[in-house]
Amino acid sequence: MRVAGKAIDSESREGDTVPRVRASGIVKSFGSREALRGVSFQAGAGELVAVIGPNGAGKTTLLSILAGIASPDEGTVDSPNGEVGWVPQQAGLYRRLTVEENLLLFARLEGHGDPRASTEEMLELSGLGESRGEIVARLSGGNQQRINVAIGLLSRPAVLLLDEPSVGLDPRQRSRLWEFVSGLAGGGTTVIFSTHDIQEAERYGGRLLVLADGDSLFDGSPEELREAVRREAPEAADRDFETAFVAYLHHRGH
Amino acid sequence: MGGGKWGNRFTGMRWLLLKDLQILRRSPLQAVLLVAYPILIAVLVGFAISRGPEKPRVAFLNEVPEAARINVGGQQLPSANVKGRICRRVECVFVSGRGEAEGKVKSGDVLAALVLPADLVNKINSLSTLSPGVPEVEVIVNEENAVKAELVDDRITTMLAQANLAIARRIGAEGGRYLKLLIDGGDFHVLGQTVHILGLRTSAQILEALGPALPPSLRPSLKEVSEFAAQARDNLDVAQPLIDRLAQPIEVDKVVVGGDSPPLEIFAIAVAATLTLAFVVVLLVAGSLALEREENAFPRLTRGLVSTGGLLGEKILLGVAVGLVVTLLMLAGLQIFVPLEWGRIGLWLAAILISGAALGAAGAALGAAAREVRAVSLLAFMVTLPVAFLSLVPSGAVGTAVFDAIRIVTALFPFKPALQAITSALDSAGPGIGGPLLHLAILFVVYTAIARLALRRFAAV
């Protein structure tokens, strides 16, 4: 990665105990507003980490810093050099190019030895082979998002960051997306994604990082969050996960 | 290692350039405009500079009897051919009456009507009498449009000044003939009679010859008369040029003290080429840069795939490449109307490339500042068009303070130095090319720096 901090040796991806991404004491402000207030966390190979929280919690800011789009005011980020894939919330695509031309362009820009082979691989992986000649602007939002994800995966990154990847997708497309992402994590890729959909976070996130007003409130598994709710807001412990989560935030003053 | 870094940078720029050209090709309207615009400008400018100004159509009613002539001293002058002189300067539409003349002016068929009344020559002839009249011609105009009215006034005033000059010269010439007769003597025809005029020269000779025959007491008086005749002859000799000068006492002696100017048609071509280059480059660079943000591709690209400097370089390169092709296409089109010095193509290329780079850098600064394609397009027009007009204001056309302000404004944008560079490149009679190219190079550096600064907040949410 290009932002602050030292790079972790990419050889460490095979070891579960060695964190692949580590953020320490991240602080970021926009003017007088503090978007992140000393957030720290780490993720290892094959982990699927969901970053959740209300609007303005700092989710996108955290992912942008991990992706190297923004720089932290304080704190450090350690990640494998050049092996962080990023899928922005709004698809970063050229809508007047075809699906294939978009993938080929980014494969060339990333300096792939055989950009056509990489493009073919991503077309197959994303299931967009039949739409390869379609102008992106004519595709559905869901298919545009699939290309967006495919571009993020072109470099076969050790760490994949997805900012609200399922927004605008119908349930079937959503299911296909998570099946695909889960497969990547199963193959050893560290996946960190943000979402507003708490059910989605519970279902696919192996770990949850809860942010609110720039503070890190919780870092653990969905089951551990349930336990935390049971302790701190017992009246909501047996409700659905979203209601329980809202009660937890309320109890924490957010 | 450095070579590899630069190699990667240029490889990235190459793929981005290819992508932008693909996008351009996918926008038929943009592509057609880029080709059609220079061709249209070339054809318009070509016709304008090759046909020259059209003669205004003027209805002409001549009520003066054909036989009427201007008299000087009882002698008729030959025709001054006022009609011929007027109809060389305007397209005369001969009419048979005032009603027809007024109708043609009202309908807009002619710009104005000029009526020479029947008594015009009589009134001119009365000028040399004890009761002079005022010779008048009548002009009928339709002042529905202020610009048109001013044009008519200017044309008519010029035409009448020329007619007056022609008549004055004719009278002067006739006066000169009488003076010659007075000095040298000869025959003078009046009222069907021929009168012999002795002339001052002969008179003086006769008087001198009479001297010895006169008594000595009368000789001094005869000598005085003889000397007067000689003085009158010598002084009246210089009266002819004086009479000639009275017709046109002031002549224009044009002295060029600065500003090597090329022929007007070359300047017109340079203006057309610079306008085309400016609009194509500024709009393309600004728009394509803003498009990177609108497509949300900017953060993805600048995450290590391309540096912001590389991205700016690619956009400027795109603008320069397309601008060069379009401008050369336009110049090739103008070649049909005006021969251009293709031997100077090296200078053309230098001027177009450096002008394009400076205009591209300005476009990049606008694109990075405005960030949205629609806003960028509007801003590019709002900046380029007035600056282009201001760049064409000559010194002396406005007050000193206003011109100083215009000079500062036009020096801050690359249009004027680009116009100077392209004018110099097109014709050897133009000003030097070095100064404008240096000016453009400085503006390129400044605008690139501004664009880089503006790009820092480009991806901000």
Interface residues (C-beta under 8 A of the other chain):
Chain A: R2 T60 A67 G68 I69 G82 W86 P88 Q90 A91 G92 L93 Y94 R95 R96 L97 E101 L105 F106 R108 L109 E110 G111 I135 I151
Chain B: N8 T11 G12 W15 L16 K19 Q22 I23 R26 S27 E295 N296 A297 F298 P299 R300 L301 R303 G304 L305 V306 A459 V461
